[in-house]
Every structure is written in structure tokens, then in C-alpha cells.
Amino acid sequence: MIAHVIIILLGIYWIATGIGMLMTPNRIIAMIDELEQSPALAFMGGAFMLFAGGGVLSVQHSFSDLTEALATLFAAVAMLEGLLLVAWPKPLWALAHWMMPDEDHLKGFGLVTSVLGLVAIVMGAI
């Protein structure tokens, strides 16, 4: 049951993020640039992700079916991303700039992210 809630919440987050990328790509680009330029903000965001991912993993750490496995993997990835933001954020910034070099790419990622969010919500609701 908790895995379904995690997947649904992640889907809602992805849809909101995707819409943000589609409607205001410059805001997302500015946000990434500001995170990169502020070590304190990146560190605090990383610490939050580390503890949030760890908190989710403390209650969801099963691979018994696809939904449970995905919820567990997403929590582990959030924890890993948090660790990278705290310890060594440079690879994440390089990945962000590679994936989102301009507005058109960002809008494409926004569309894909929104669709994945919808899929996640449906999957969590089943």
C-alpha cells in the first residue's frame, strides 16, 4: 500500500515538474544555474534529499512486485542524488547542462516527464 502512495506522489511531482518545464523553461534553467552557483543551497537540498530518500527507504524496501521495486529504487536514487549534492555535485551539474542545453530540450523533457508522471499515477492507482 505505501509503495502505491509513493508512486502516486512521485507521479504528481513529475507532472507538476513537467508542466513547469513546458510553461516556464527559463525558470527551470535559472533554478539549475542558481543551485550550481550556491554551494550552501545545493548542500541543503542534498541533505534534504538524502534524509527524505532514507526515510522512505526505512519504510519501503521491498522488491516483491513492480510497484514496490520502483518505489524502493526511486527512494534509493533520491538518496544517491542527495549524497552527490552534498559530497560532489559537479557530475550532477554536468548531467543537467547536458540534458537541458536550451529551451527546446527542456520542453521535450517536460513533455516526457509529464507522461511518465501520468503513467506513475495510473500504476500507483492499480
C-alpha angles and dihedrals in degrees: 000000000000091000089059091052091049091050093047092049090048089050091052090049091049093050092050091047092047092051089049090052091049098045103034110019092159090060091055092047090050091048092053091047092049092049090051092049095047113065091182093053092046091048093050092046090049092049090050092050091046093054095039092051091045091048091052091046090052090065101024116048106129134117096190095122138004096268093049092046093050093047090050093047093048090051091049092049091050089051092049092048089050091051091051093049090052099042109024117359097168095092091052092052091048090050092048093051092046093049096042109033095149145000095275093056090046092052089050091052088047091056093047091046092051092050091048089050091054090048090050092051092050091046092049092048094054 
